[in-house]
Amino acid sequence: MRLKRAWIPILSVVSLCLAGAQVSQGTSYVRGYVRPSGDGGTCVDLSVGPCVNGNGSSLTFAVDASAPVTYQVIFLTDIEPGTEIGFTFSGGVPVDDANSTFSVLPCAHRNDGALVNQPGIYDTSDTLLTTNCTDLGDYNLNPDNSNSLGQNDPAFTDPSNFITEEICPAGTPGDTVCYTFSGAGLPSEWGFVEASSGPEFVSAEVISSTTPTPEPASLSLLAIGLAGLGVIRRKRAA
């Protein structure tokens, strides 16, 4: 009976630590992504359907060619698991919804019957634009995970599987949003876009770039478990 009672305070402390660990985790990424279209004309000709055009530092995209939107492209390289980036804006941080003006820019995969299936962003003339983008896989796969060429591509992975929004460290500028990158298959290069209609993008700074270490709550659980074993052994010895 005494042995069972010894577990009561241990379990109580473990529950508190688990609750603390959940509170300390960042929120999931909810700003969504901009899906580039290679199905329409270029944005030079506004008489056609969806348009896409880019030059490496900007991207013009529209489902309605009469109202194209120009995005500024932000490109990051050498992203490793545990890297935390702070994106700073002037005029407020973009809103947290699927219509955010700040989003991930994934690559489209060429699947028009050409001999090469290279991830990138293409216009209707099958021209590979120089705009930098994030290779998150192919969202136009056949049921057997092959493209129109019969080649196998990785299936599209939503960016929320790789990005967690964190509370920015003390001293970070107020209009900053902080993301930690992690997850199996994490791309090392990331493209983001900021619409000209939203808050103005200022800079992207690496806050930390280290492999994640166990959270304090996890270490506490380990210490509690060891202490519990000590209590049991002393009880048995008595």
Summary of the structure (lengths in Angstrom):
residues: 238
radius of gyration: 24.0
end to end distance: 13.8
largest distance: 88.2
contacts: 676
relative contact order: 0.23
helix: 20%
strand: 29%
